[in-house]
Amino acid sequence: MRLQDYWGIGPKTSERLAEALGTERAIEAIESADVRALVDAGLHRGRATRILRRANGEAGMDVLATGDARSVYDDLLGLAADAALTAHAADRIRVLTPLLDRDAVEARLDRVVAARDAWTDLDEADREAVADAFDAYDEAAGSDLAAVETAVALREAGLTAGPFADIGALDGDRLRDAADALADVRGSIDPAGGLDGDDIEIAAGADAELDRLREQLSAARDLADSAFDVLESVRDGSLRDFEALEAATIDHVASETGVEPATVRAASPDEALDAADFVSGTLRDLVVELEAAVEGREAAVAADIRERLGDESAGRDDATAGGSDGADDGGDTAVARAASAVSDAAFLLSLGRFAAENGHVRPTLVDDGIAVRGARNPFLGGDVQPVSYGVGSHSLADASGVASADAPPTGDRVSVLTGANSGGKTTLLETLCAVALLASMGLPVPADAAEVGTFDRIVFHRRHASFNAGVLESTLKSVVPPLVADGRTLMLVDEFEAITEPGRAADLLNGLVTLTVDRGALGVYVTHLAEDLSPLPEAARIDGIFAEGLTNDLELRVDYQPRFETVGKSTPEFIVSRLVANAGDRGVRAGFEHLAGAVGEEAVQRTLSDAEWAANDD
């Protein structure tokens, strides 16, 4: 396969990747969703992420039928990546895509929920220990030693079962041996061959004999660089013959380098033109001999380290080698197994941490419908009122212990959501979109309970306040094709009337609701035009969100939980009441009071009185 066969890779990008990584390595990075490799090759992280999403989940990306759905998807993965324990785990999270296979969704849910529970079960000290281990892993750029030490930390924290079975399958003693061995090298060492890379070396302290030889070599090189000074040191005027100078040179070099005199003598030339030639020749040949000695000792130490890092199955009998199913393990080493297991553990624990810290639960996957109880918008901070809602068929309507007002009706294909300005209607659409997307990726959702169907397309369309034919045309071209396509579609459309005049908007909205029902899709449509709609199909209902007044700080007090089969009210008197109360200029206040008369002066006065009473009561 050519690099340019992948989505988003043109001739220039292909050339850059081939030059930086080589074609084979670049293809491997794409197939394994290695964001870091593409970024290191010079691609912008955002572009690298988009390429890998398409390469590894193109069909899943088609679920995101609109730009607003893709925006929610990006934001969700951004939130999850923020909880990642390593940079590589964050990269793996960013390239997750919706899964079209139900079994794959269930399998990922199994692993992530188990990881969430494992993270929750850790005490604070163990969580800190695990996080510290992953921090060290990142700081070491995911080195082999860091991977092994992290594996040891995870085992000590008890993360050895369920989604972390690969960590549990590692031999603890061999891991510790591997950690000791890897501490003796800088970089990676290939168990089947020599040292990997020109910059790899045996670390100081790994072998006393090697350290001694290196010190001698360094001293000999220093002397060789100043051979004239050595000659002056040994020729002090008292030496009367050449043999005496030879002996003095050998003693001096042996003393300065720590090399045995016999070794220095063996390195000295048999014939020399003069004293200077003898000294320089001795030092030159001694350096060559010491370099060979150091190289030989490094090879011996490397061989020992390779043996210590050898095949993990080497210490096990035939019945246990190769894993629990008896399959060939391909000669993987303890280090290779640890590196793979730690990467997977970081990925799963990061998703589990994200779910645990945000109170996400496992959704129940159903054939049709979407329903949530106690759902929270994942993008809102602080004290958020949870809501319950749903369309399609579901079982949350009859859940025990749930008030009827919080139990969404079942069986309706479409709901038309009405109600107060700033009442959370758009936020509810965004919440449903987030729940549907998280579930499609096999991730827990922000709710107390949820049932989510499989959708081939999710159409989320936010309100776009541009009142012209071009926007109307582009909006219809955005929402209608996925609605009429084969498969299941979820429609989440906000204030359609914002793009055309109210009368025509009501007609179009009626048409969309009817088309949604006819196509067997599900939909939630937000509008202020409920009373202008023609009779809706039997499979559609109208729900409402109500503002209940002003707080003592004159903030709008809204019950964000929709009231089912009830038309919501915009209640502009609350907004006008706040403007009247907050107006500092007498003329401006008079203007707002005039508007109060238009929307109902009595209601405005009652609202202001209620707010004042609440303030006094506090």
C-alpha positions as CSV (number, residue, x, y, z in Angstrom):
1,M,0.0,0.0,0.0
2,R,1.2,3.5,-0.8
3,L,1.3,6.3,1.7
4,Q,-0.9,8.4,-0.7
5,D,-3.6,5.7,-0.5
6,Y,-4.4,6.9,3.0
7,W,-6.9,9.7,3.5
8,G,-5.4,13.1,3.9
9,I,-1.9,12.2,2.6
10,G,-0.9,14.0,-0.5
11,P,2.4,14.0,-2.4
12,K,4.1,16.5,-0.1
13,T,3.0,14.8,3.1
14,S,4.0,11.4,1.7
15,E,7.4,12.7,0.8
16,R,7.9,14.2,4.2
17,L,6.9,11.0,6.0
18,A,9.0,8.8,3.7
19,E,12.0,11.1,4.3
20,A,11.6,11.3,8.1
21,L,10.5,7.7,8.8
22,G,10.9,5.6,5.7
23,T,7.8,4.4,3.8
24,E,7.5,1.1,5.7
25,R,7.8,2.7,9.1
26,A,5.4,5.5,8.2
27,I,2.8,2.9,7.1
28,E,3.3,1.0,10.3
29,A,2.8,4.2,12.3
30,I,-0.4,4.9,10.5
31,E,-1.8,1.4,10.9
32,S,-0.9,1.4,14.6
33,A,-2.4,4.9,15.1
34,D,1.0,6.2,16.3
35,V,0.3,10.0,16.6
36,R,3.7,10.7,18.1
37,A,5.6,9.2,15.2
38,L,3.7,11.4,12.7
39,V,4.1,14.5,14.8
40,D,7.9,13.8,15.2
41,A,8.0,13.5,11.4
42,G,6.7,17.1,11.1
43,L,3.0,16.8,10.9
44,H,0.7,19.1,12.9
45,R,-0.9,17.1,15.7
46,G,-4.4,17.9,14.6
47,R,-3.7,16.8,11.1
48,A,-2.0,13.6,12.2
49,T,-5.0,12.8,14.4
50,R,-7.4,13.3,11.5
51,I,-5.4,11.1,9.2
52,L,-5.2,8.3,11.8
53,R,-8.9,8.5,12.6
54,R,-9.8,8.0,9.0
55,A,-7.1,5.3,8.5
56,N,-8.3,3.2,11.5
57,G,-12.0,4.0,11.6
58,E,-13.2,5.6,8.4
59,A,-16.6,3.9,8.5
60,G,-17.1,5.0,12.1
61,M,-16.3,8.6,11.2
62,D,-19.3,8.6,8.9
63,V,-21.5,8.4,11.9
64,L,-20.7,12.1,12.5
65,A,-23.1,13.5,9.9
66,T,-22.7,17.2,10.6
67,G,-20.0,19.6,11.6
68,D,-21.6,20.2,15.0
69,A,-21.6,16.4,15.7
70,R,-17.9,16.4,14.8
71,S,-17.3,19.3,17.1
72,V,-18.9,17.5,20.0
73,Y,-16.9,14.4,19.1
74,D,-13.6,16.4,19.1
75,D,-14.5,18.1,22.4
76,L,-15.4,14.8,24.1
77,L,-12.1,13.2,23.1
78,G,-10.3,16.3,24.2
79,L,-11.8,16.0,27.7
80,A,-10.9,12.3,27.8
81,A,-7.4,13.0,26.7
82,D,-7.0,15.5,29.4
83,A,-7.4,12.6,31.9
84,A,-4.8,10.5,30.2
85,L,-1.9,9.2,32.4
86,T,0.6,9.3,29.6
87,A,1.2,11.3,26.4
88,H,0.8,8.1,24.3
89,A,-2.4,7.2,26.0
90,A,-3.7,10.7,25.2
91,D,-2.8,10.1,21.5
92,R,-4.6,6.8,21.5
93,I,-7.7,8.4,23.0
94,R,-7.7,11.2,20.4
95,V,-8.0,8.7,17.5
96,L,-10.9,6.7,18.9
97,T,-13.8,6.6,16.5
98,P,-17.4,5.3,16.7
99,L,-17.6,1.5,16.4
100,L,-20.1,0.0,14.1
101,D,-19.9,-3.5,15.4
102,R,-22.1,-4.1,18.5
103,D,-19.7,-6.8,19.9
104,A,-16.8,-4.4,19.6
105,V,-18.7,-1.8,21.5
106,E,-19.6,-4.2,24.3
107,A,-16.1,-5.5,24.5
108,R,-14.6,-2.0,24.9
109,L,-17.3,-1.2,27.5
110,D,-16.3,-4.3,29.4
111,R,-12.7,-3.2,29.5
112,V,-13.2,0.4,30.3
113,V,-15.8,-0.2,33.0
114,A,-13.5,-2.7,34.6
115,A,-10.7,-0.1,34.4
116,R,-13.0,2.5,35.9
117,D,-13.8,0.2,38.8
118,A,-10.1,-0.7,39.3
119,W,-9.2,3.0,39.4
120,T,-12.1,3.7,41.9
121,D,-11.0,0.8,44.1
122,L,-7.4,2.1,44.5
123,D,-6.8,4.1,47.6
124,E,-5.3,7.5,47.3
125,A,-1.8,6.4,48.0
126,D,-1.9,3.7,45.2
127,R,-3.5,6.2,42.8
128,E,-0.6,8.6,43.4
129,A,1.9,5.8,43.0
130,V,0.4,4.7,39.7
131,A,0.2,8.3,38.4
132,D,3.9,8.9,39.5
133,A,5.0,5.7,37.7
134,F,3.3,6.9,34.5
135,D,4.8,10.4,35.0
136,A,8.2,8.9,35.2
137,Y,7.4,6.7,32.1
138,D,6.5,9.9,30.2
139,E,9.6,11.8,31.4
140,A,11.8,8.9,30.1
141,A,10.0,9.1,26.8
142,G,8.6,5.6,27.3
143,S,12.0,3.9,27.5
144,D,12.3,0.2,28.1
145,L,13.5,0.8,31.7
146,A,10.6,3.1,32.4
147,A,8.1,0.6,30.9
148,V,9.5,-2.2,33.2
149,E,9.5,0.0,36.3
150,T,5.9,1.1,35.5
151,A,4.9,-2.5,35.1
152,V,6.4,-3.3,38.6
153,A,4.5,-0.3,40.1
154,L,1.2,-1.5,38.5
155,R,1.7,-5.0,39.9
156,E,2.4,-3.6,43.3
157,A,-0.8,-1.6,43.2
158,G,-2.7,-4.8,42.5
159,L,-3.6,-4.0,38.9
160,T,-3.2,-7.5,37.6
161,A,-6.6,-8.8,36.7
162,G,-9.4,-8.1,34.2
163,P,-8.2,-5.5,31.7
164,F,-4.8,-5.6,33.3
165,A,-4.3,-9.4,32.9
166,D,-1.3,-8.8,30.7
167,I,0.4,-7.0,33.6
168,G,-0.5,-9.9,35.9
169,A,0.9,-12.4,33.5
170,L,4.3,-10.9,33.7
171,D,6.9,-12.7,35.9
172,G,7.6,-10.3,38.8
173,D,11.1,-11.7,39.4
174,R,12.0,-11.4,35.7
175,L,10.7,-7.9,35.7
176,R,13.0,-6.9,38.5
177,D,15.9,-8.7,36.8
178,A,15.1,-6.8,33.6
179,A,14.9,-3.5,35.5
180,D,18.4,-4.1,37.0
181,A,19.7,-5.1,33.5
182,L,18.2,-2.1,31.8
183,A,19.6,0.2,34.4
184,D,23.0,-0.8,33.0
185,V,22.3,0.5,29.4
186,R,21.4,3.8,27.9
187,G,18.6,3.2,25.4
188,S,17.3,-0.1,24.1
189,I,19.2,-3.4,23.7
190,D,18.1,-6.0,21.2
191,P,18.0,-9.4,23.0
192,A,18.7,-11.2,19.7
193,G,21.7,-9.1,18.6
194,G,23.9,-6.2,19.3
195,L,23.2,-2.8,20.8
196,D,20.6,-0.9,18.9
197,G,21.8,2.5,17.7
198,D,25.1,4.2,17.6
199,D,24.3,6.3,20.7
200,I,23.6,3.3,22.9
201,E,26.3,2.4,25.5
202,I,26.7,0.4,28.7
203,A,26.1,2.7,31.6
204,A,28.8,3.6,34.1
205,G,28.6,1.3,37.1
206,A,27.2,-1.6,35.2
207,D,30.5,-3.5,35.3
208,A,33.5,-2.7,37.5
209,E,36.0,-4.2,35.0
210,L,34.5,-2.1,32.2
211,D,34.7,1.0,34.3
212,R,38.3,0.3,35.1
213,L,39.2,-0.2,31.4
214,R,37.4,3.0,30.4
215,E,39.2,5.0,33.0
216,Q,42.6,3.6,31.8
217,L,41.6,4.4,28.2
218,S,40.7,7.9,29.0
219,A,43.9,8.5,30.9
220,A,46.0,7.0,28.0
221,R,44.2,9.2,25.5
222,D,45.0,12.3,27.6
223,L,48.7,11.3,27.7
224,A,48.7,10.5,23.9
225,D,47.4,14.0,23.3
226,S,50.3,15.5,25.2
227,A,53.2,13.1,24.3
228,F,55.7,15.9,24.3
229,D,54.9,16.7,27.9
230,V,55.3,13.1,28.8
231,L,58.7,13.0,27.1
232,E,59.8,16.1,29.1
233,S,58.6,14.5,32.3
234,V,60.7,11.4,31.9
235,R,63.7,13.0,30.4
236,D,64.8,15.2,33.4
237,G,68.6,15.3,32.6
238,S,69.5,12.4,34.9
239,L,68.9,9.7,32.2
240,R,72.1,8.9,30.5
241,D,71.0,6.2,28.0
242,F,68.0,5.1,25.9
243,E,67.2,2.0,28.0
244,A,66.8,4.2,31.1
245,L,64.4,6.5,29.2
246,E,62.3,3.5,28.0
247,A,62.0,2.2,31.6
248,A,61.1,5.7,32.9
249,T,58.5,6.1,30.2
250,I,56.9,2.7,31.0
251,D,56.8,3.5,34.7
252,H,55.4,6.9,34.2
253,V,52.6,5.8,31.8
254,A,51.7,2.9,34.1
255,S,51.5,5.2,37.1
256,E,49.4,7.8,35.2
257,T,46.9,5.3,33.6
258,G,46.8,2.5,36.1
259,V,47.7,0.0,33.4
260,E,50.1,-2.8,34.4
261,P,53.7,-2.0,33.4
262,A,53.9,-5.3,31.5
263,T,50.9,-4.2,29.4
264,V,52.6,-0.8,28.7
265,R,55.8,-2.6,27.8
266,A,54.0,-4.9,25.4
267,A,52.5,-1.9,23.7
268,S,55.9,-0.1,23.3
269,P,57.6,-0.3,19.8
270,D,60.5,-2.7,19.4
271,E,62.3,-0.1,17.3
272,A,62.1,3.6,17.6
273,L,63.9,6.4,15.8
274,D,64.4,8.4,18.9
275,A,63.0,9.1,22.3
276,A,60.0,11.1,21.0
277,D,59.1,8.3,18.6
278,F,59.3,5.8,21.4
279,V,57.0,7.8,23.7
280,S,54.4,8.6,21.1
281,G,54.5,5.1,19.7
282,T,54.0,3.6,23.1
283,L,51.0,5.8,23.9
284,R,49.5,5.4,20.5
285,D,49.6,1.6,20.6
286,L,48.4,1.5,24.2
287,V,45.3,3.5,23.3
288,V,44.6,1.0,20.4
289,E,45.0,-2.0,22.8
290,L,42.8,-0.4,25.5
291,E,40.1,0.5,22.9
292,A,40.0,-3.1,21.8
293,A,39.8,-4.2,25.5
294,V,37.0,-1.8,26.2
295,E,35.1,-3.0,23.1
296,G,35.5,-6.6,24.0
297,R,34.4,-6.0,27.6
298,E,31.3,-4.0,26.4
299,A,30.4,-6.9,24.1
300,A,30.7,-9.4,27.0
301,V,28.6,-7.2,29.3
302,A,26.0,-6.7,26.5
303,A,25.8,-10.4,26.0
304,D,25.2,-10.8,29.7
305,I,22.5,-8.2,29.6
306,R,20.9,-9.8,26.6
307,E,20.8,-13.1,28.5
308,R,19.2,-11.4,31.5
309,L,16.6,-9.8,29.2
310,G,16.0,-13.0,27.2
311,D,12.8,-14.8,26.3
312,E,10.4,-14.6,29.2
313,S,9.3,-18.2,28.5
314,A,12.8,-19.4,29.0
315,G,12.4,-19.9,32.7
316,R,9.0,-21.6,32.4
317,D,8.2,-25.2,31.5
318,D,6.6,-26.2,28.2
319,A,3.1,-26.3,29.7
320,T,3.2,-22.6,30.7
321,A,5.4,-21.1,28.0
322,G,3.5,-19.2,25.3
323,G,0.5,-18.0,27.4
324,S,-2.6,-19.6,28.9
325,D,-3.8,-20.9,25.6
326,G,-0.5,-22.6,24.7
327,A,0.0,-20.3,21.7
328,D,3.5,-19.4,20.6
329,D,4.5,-16.2,22.2
330,G,6.8,-15.3,19.3
331,G,9.8,-15.1,21.5
332,D,8.7,-11.9,23.2
333,T,10.9,-10.8,26.0
334,A,9.9,-9.6,29.5
335,V,10.7,-6.1,28.3
336,A,8.6,-6.3,25.1
337,R,5.7,-7.8,27.1
338,A,6.0,-5.1,29.7
339,A,6.1,-2.3,27.2
340,S,3.0,-3.5,25.4
341,A,1.1,-4.2,28.6
342,V,2.0,-0.8,30.1
343,S,0.9,1.0,27.0
344,D,-2.5,-0.8,27.1
345,A,-2.8,-0.3,30.8
346,A,-2.2,3.4,30.4
347,F,-4.8,3.7,27.7
348,L,-7.5,1.8,29.7
349,L,-6.7,3.3,33.0
350,S,-6.9,6.8,31.4
351,L,-10.4,6.1,30.1
352,G,-11.3,4.5,33.4
353,R,-10.1,7.5,35.3
354,F,-12.0,9.8,33.0
355,A,-15.2,7.8,33.6
356,A,-14.6,7.6,37.4
357,E,-13.8,11.2,38.0
358,N,-16.9,12.3,36.0
359,G,-19.4,9.8,37.3
360,H,-20.0,8.0,34.0
361,V,-21.9,4.8,33.9
362,R,-22.2,1.9,31.5
363,P,-25.0,2.5,29.0
364,T,-27.3,-0.4,28.1
365,L,-27.1,-1.0,24.4
366,V,-30.5,-1.4,22.7
367,D,-31.8,-1.8,19.2
368,D,-33.6,1.5,19.0
369,G,-34.1,4.6,21.1
370,I,-32.0,6.9,23.4
371,A,-33.0,7.6,27.0
372,V,-31.1,9.0,29.9
373,R,-31.9,9.4,33.6
374,G,-29.9,11.9,35.6
375,A,-27.8,13.0,32.6
376,R,-25.3,15.8,32.9
377,N,-23.7,17.8,30.1
378,P,-20.0,16.8,30.1
379,F,-18.9,20.3,29.1
380,L,-20.4,22.1,32.0
381,G,-18.6,22.6,35.3
382,G,-20.0,23.3,38.7
383,D,-23.3,22.2,40.2
384,V,-25.3,21.1,37.2
385,Q,-29.0,20.0,37.4
386,P,-29.2,16.5,35.9
387,V,-32.0,15.8,33.5
388,S,-34.0,12.8,32.3
389,Y,-35.1,12.5,28.7
390,G,-35.6,10.1,25.8
391,V,-37.1,9.3,22.5
392,G,-37.8,5.9,21.0
393,S,-38.4,2.7,22.9
394,H,-36.8,2.2,26.2
395,S,-37.4,0.9,29.7
396,L,-36.4,3.9,31.8
397,A,-40.0,5.1,31.9
398,D,-40.9,2.4,34.4
399,A,-37.8,2.4,36.5
400,S,-38.6,1.9,40.2
401,G,-38.0,4.8,42.5
402,V,-38.1,7.4,39.7
403,A,-40.7,10.2,39.8
404,S,-43.0,10.2,36.9
405,A,-41.9,13.7,36.0
406,D,-38.4,12.4,35.5
407,A,-39.3,9.2,33.6
408,P,-39.3,10.0,29.9
409,P,-42.2,8.6,27.9
410,T,-41.4,5.6,25.7
411,G,-42.4,4.8,22.1
412,D,-42.4,8.3,20.6
413,R,-40.2,8.7,17.6
414,V,-39.9,12.5,17.8
415,S,-40.0,15.1,20.5
416,V,-40.5,18.8,19.9
417,L,-38.7,20.6,22.8
418,T,-40.0,24.1,23.7
419,G,-39.6,26.5,26.6
420,A,-37.7,29.4,28.1
421,N,-34.9,31.3,26.6
422,S,-31.6,30.2,28.3
423,G,-33.6,27.2,29.6
424,G,-31.1,24.6,28.6
425,K,-32.7,23.3,25.4
426,T,-29.6,23.4,23.4
427,T,-27.6,22.0,26.3
428,L,-30.0,19.0,26.4
429,L,-29.4,18.4,22.7
430,E,-25.7,18.5,23.2
431,T,-26.0,16.2,26.2
432,L,-27.9,13.6,24.1
433,C,-25.4,13.9,21.3
434,A,-22.5,13.4,23.8
435,V,-24.2,10.3,25.3
436,A,-24.8,8.8,21.8
437,L,-21.3,9.4,20.7
438,L,-19.6,8.1,23.9
439,A,-21.7,5.0,23.8
440,S,-20.9,4.5,20.1
441,M,-17.2,4.5,21.0
442,G,-17.7,1.9,23.8
443,L,-17.3,4.4,26.6
444,P,-19.4,5.1,29.7
445,V,-21.7,8.1,29.6
446,P,-22.5,11.0,32.0
447,A,-25.8,9.8,33.5
448,D,-27.2,7.8,36.3
449,A,-28.6,5.4,33.7
450,A,-28.8,5.3,30.0
451,E,-30.1,3.2,27.1
452,V,-28.6,3.9,23.7
453,G,-29.3,2.5,20.3
454,T,-26.9,2.0,17.5
455,F,-27.0,4.9,15.0
456,D,-25.5,4.9,11.6
457,R,-25.6,8.7,11.6
458,I,-25.9,11.4,14.2
459,V,-27.2,14.7,13.0
460,F,-26.6,17.5,15.5
461,H,-27.3,21.0,14.2
462,R,-26.9,24.0,16.5
463,R,-28.7,27.2,16.1
464,H,-27.0,29.4,13.5
465,A,-28.4,32.9,13.6
466,S,-28.0,33.9,10.0
467,F,-31.3,34.7,8.3
468,N,-30.8,34.2,4.6
469,A,-31.6,31.8,1.8
470,G,-28.0,30.5,1.6
471,V,-28.0,29.4,5.2
472,L,-31.4,27.8,4.8
473,E,-30.2,25.9,1.7
474,S,-26.9,24.7,3.4
475,T,-28.8,23.7,6.5
476,L,-31.3,21.6,4.6
477,K,-28.5,20.0,2.6
478,S,-26.8,19.2,5.9
479,V,-29.7,17.6,7.7
480,V,-31.9,16.0,5.0
481,P,-29.5,13.6,3.2
482,P,-28.5,11.7,6.3
483,L,-32.1,11.6,7.4
484,V,-33.3,9.9,4.2
485,A,-30.3,7.5,3.9
486,D,-30.6,3.8,4.8
487,G,-30.0,2.9,8.4
488,R,-30.7,4.5,11.7
489,T,-30.4,8.2,12.2
490,L,-30.6,10.4,15.3
491,M,-31.7,14.0,14.6
492,L,-30.9,16.7,17.1
493,V,-31.8,20.0,15.6
494,D,-31.8,23.4,17.4
495,E,-34.2,26.3,16.6
496,F,-34.7,25.7,12.9
497,E,-36.7,29.0,12.8
498,A,-33.5,31.0,13.2
499,I,-32.7,30.5,9.5
500,T,-36.0,31.6,7.8
501,E,-39.2,33.5,8.6
502,P,-41.3,32.0,11.4
503,G,-44.3,31.0,9.3
504,R,-42.2,29.1,6.7
505,A,-40.0,27.7,9.4
506,A,-43.1,26.1,11.1
507,D,-44.0,24.5,7.8
508,L,-40.4,23.2,7.3
509,L,-40.3,21.9,10.8
510,N,-43.5,20.1,10.4
511,G,-42.1,18.5,7.3
512,L,-38.9,17.4,9.1
513,V,-40.9,15.9,12.0
514,T,-43.1,14.0,9.6
515,L,-40.1,12.9,7.5
516,T,-38.3,11.7,10.6
517,V,-41.2,9.5,11.6
518,D,-41.7,8.2,8.1
519,R,-38.1,7.2,7.8
520,G,-38.1,5.4,11.1
521,A,-35.5,7.8,12.5
522,L,-35.4,9.4,16.0
523,G,-35.4,13.1,16.5
524,V,-35.4,15.9,19.1
525,Y,-36.3,19.3,17.6
526,V,-35.9,22.5,19.6
527,T,-38.3,25.4,18.7
528,H,-40.3,28.4,19.9
529,L,-42.9,27.7,17.3
530,A,-44.8,24.8,18.9
531,E,-48.1,26.6,18.8
532,D,-47.7,27.3,15.1
533,L,-47.1,23.7,14.1
534,S,-49.8,21.7,12.4
535,P,-51.0,18.6,14.1
536,L,-47.9,16.4,14.6
537,P,-47.8,12.7,13.8
538,E,-49.1,10.4,16.4
539,A,-45.5,9.2,17.1
540,A,-44.4,12.8,18.0
541,R,-44.9,14.7,21.3
542,I,-44.2,18.2,22.6
543,D,-42.2,18.8,25.8
544,G,-41.4,22.0,27.6
545,I,-38.8,23.6,29.8
546,F,-40.0,26.3,32.2
547,A,-38.5,29.3,33.9
548,E,-39.8,29.7,37.4
549,G,-38.7,33.2,38.2
550,L,-35.7,35.1,39.3
551,T,-33.3,34.4,42.1
552,N,-32.5,37.0,44.8
553,D,-29.5,37.9,42.5
554,L,-31.9,38.5,39.7
555,E,-30.6,35.5,37.8
556,L,-33.1,33.4,35.8
557,R,-34.3,30.4,37.8
558,V,-35.0,27.5,35.5
559,D,-36.2,24.0,36.0
560,Y,-34.0,22.3,33.4
561,Q,-35.9,19.1,33.6
562,P,-38.4,19.1,30.7
563,R,-42.0,18.5,31.5
564,F,-43.3,15.8,29.1
565,E,-46.2,16.4,26.7
566,T,-46.4,20.1,27.9
567,V,-45.7,23.2,25.8
568,G,-43.0,25.3,27.4
569,K,-43.2,29.1,27.7
570,S,-40.5,31.6,26.8
571,T,-41.6,33.8,29.8
572,P,-40.0,37.1,28.6
573,E,-41.4,38.9,31.6
574,F,-38.6,37.3,33.7
575,I,-35.9,38.8,31.4
576,V,-37.6,42.2,31.2
577,S,-38.0,42.2,35.0
578,R,-34.2,41.7,35.4
579,L,-33.5,44.5,33.0
580,V,-35.8,46.8,34.9
581,A,-34.2,46.0,38.2
582,N,-30.7,46.4,36.9
583,A,-31.2,49.6,34.9
584,G,-29.0,52.4,36.4
585,D,-30.1,55.1,34.0
586,R,-33.5,56.6,34.5
587,G,-34.3,56.8,30.8
588,V,-33.1,53.3,30.1
589,R,-35.2,52.1,33.0
590,A,-38.3,53.9,31.6
591,G,-37.7,52.1,28.3
592,F,-37.6,48.7,29.9
593,E,-40.7,49.6,31.9
594,H,-42.5,50.4,28.7
595,L,-41.6,46.9,27.5
596,A,-42.9,45.5,30.7
597,G,-46.2,46.9,29.8
598,A,-46.0,45.1,26.5
599,V,-45.3,41.7,28.0
600,G,-47.5,42.1,31.0
601,E,-46.7,44.7,33.6
602,E,-48.5,42.8,36.3
603,A,-46.3,39.7,35.7
604,V,-43.2,41.8,35.7
605,Q,-44.1,43.5,39.0
606,R,-45.0,40.2,40.6
607,T,-41.6,38.8,39.5
608,L,-39.7,41.7,40.9
609,S,-41.7,41.4,44.2
610,D,-41.0,37.7,44.4
611,A,-37.3,38.3,43.9
612,E,-37.3,41.1,46.6
613,W,-39.1,38.8,49.0
614,A,-36.6,36.0,48.4
615,A,-33.7,38.4,49.1
616,N,-35.3,39.7,52.3
617,D,-36.0,36.1,53.4
618,D,-32.3,35.3,52.9
